[in-house]
Amino acid sequence: MGPRVAVVGAGAAGLMAAIHAARRGECGPVVALDGARTLGAKILVSGGGRCNVTHHAVDETAFAGSTRPAIRKVLRRFDVARTVEFFADLGVALKREETGKLFPVSDRARTVLDALARSARDAGVAVRHPWRVEAVERRDGAFVLRSASGERLEADRVVLASGGCSLPKTGSDGHGYAIARRLGHSVTPRVFPGLVPLTLPRDHPLCALSGLSVPARLEVRTASGRRLARMAGSLLCTHFGLSGPAALDISRYLIDARFDDRGATLVVNWLPAMAPDALDAALRELGRRTPGTLLERWLPDRLVRTLCAVAGIDGSRPGHRLTRPERVALARALMDMPLPVTGDRGFGYAEVTAGGVPLSEVRLETMESRVSPGFYLCGEICDVDGRIGGFNFQWAWASGYVAGVSVGAC
C-alpha cells in the first residue's frame, strides 16, 4: 500500500508535520521525501551548530511577511511552552540563555535532529532521501509526485515543507515555489534574502574594523528621512561590511525598502543607551579632556579613532578647542552615521527567505490550501520570516504541527 500522506521536505517543518500526521494515524502510511543527501542540514548548521530551537517569548510582532493576525493564529496553536514540552518528551532538554534563546542542554544541533528523526521513525514515518520531488500533479482526486530520476509516487494528501531559497547548499533552492504555483498558488512578487549580512564599499572605514562587535541600533529610512524600521543588538564589523544580530534583523527591511525607494538608507547609532542631549552636554563640558578619552569609556578605542576620523576631528585634541560644527559632526558620527550599504551576501549566507506563498491562500486552522484541497503548506515556503533568535524555528514547529495534525485526520 502506498503512502496516504506525502511530506515534501524533511527539515524542521517537514519532520514536525510528518511526526504529527503519523501520530494522528487516521490516514494511513506517511512518507517524508527530501532531496538533500544530508538530512536536516539546516538544523545542523543553525545556531553555530548548537540549534537555537526557539525563543522564550515569541509572538507575531517578531515576524514580517503575511499579516500579523494570520501569523498569530498559527503560532497560538503550538506555542513555546508546547515546544519545550514536545522536545522534553523526545528526551531533549532545553536551556534558556541571557538573550532569551533556547538551546538544547547538550549544545549540539545533532541532538535535536536525531530526536526528530527517531520520533518520526517511531511514529512509522518512512523517510526517503535523497528523493528530490521535481513535480506534484493532481490526478483523479489524488496526487502524483515525480522524482528527478523518474520515480513516481502517489498519495492522497501532500504537505509542502520544502523551504525557501536560503542556504541552498542544504537543499533549499526555491523549487517548492514552482510546485506551489503548479497547484494554483501564487508567490509574492518579492522573494529575497532575510537575516543576511550586508556589504559596504571595500574601502569603507568600518571594513578595517573586522571582528569588532558592539551594541548598536540600526534604522532604515526613506530617501526623505522617514523611519521604516529600527533594530537594536550586537553589530559586527567584517571585512565585507556588517553582520551580527542587529544587521541580520534589519536586513530584510532595508532590502524590501529599496525595491520601492532606491534612496532608502541605513543609519547606525553607536550609543543607543544615551540621549542626544546627554552626549551634547558631555562634549561641551570636556574642558581639557579629549573626546577620545571620553568616548573610550563607552566604545572600543579602535572604533573611537575611526569615528573621530569620520567626523573629521582629532580625538586627542582638548575638548574646549572643539568648535560647534565639530561637535555636531562627531555627534552625528556617533548617533546618526549613514552606512552606504552596497548590497547583501545573498541566499548563500541568508538564514531565512523573505516572501513566499501568502497565508491568505491557506486555511489557518489547518494549513490546507484554499485553492487545491488535500494540499498543505508549512514552514519557510510560506510568506513568513522572523527575527534572529529561534523565531523562525518556532514558526516551523507551529505551522508543521498544524499541518501535520490536520493532514493526519481523515
PyMOL commands that set and color helices and strands:
alter all, ss='L'
color gray80, all
select helices_A, chain A and resi 12-24+41-49+60-62+68-75+80-89+109-123+168-170+175-182+205-209+244-260+276-284+291-295+301-311+319-321+324-335+359-361+379-381+391-407
alter helices_A, ss='H'
color red, helices_A
select strands_A, chain A and resi 5-8+30-33+54-55+63-65+94-96+101-104+126-128+133-139+142-147+152-155+157-160+192-194+198-199+213-221+227-237+241-243+265-269+337-339+343-344+352-354+362-363+368-369+375-377+384-386
alter strands_A, ss='S'
color yellow, strands_A
deselect
rebuild
show_as cartoon
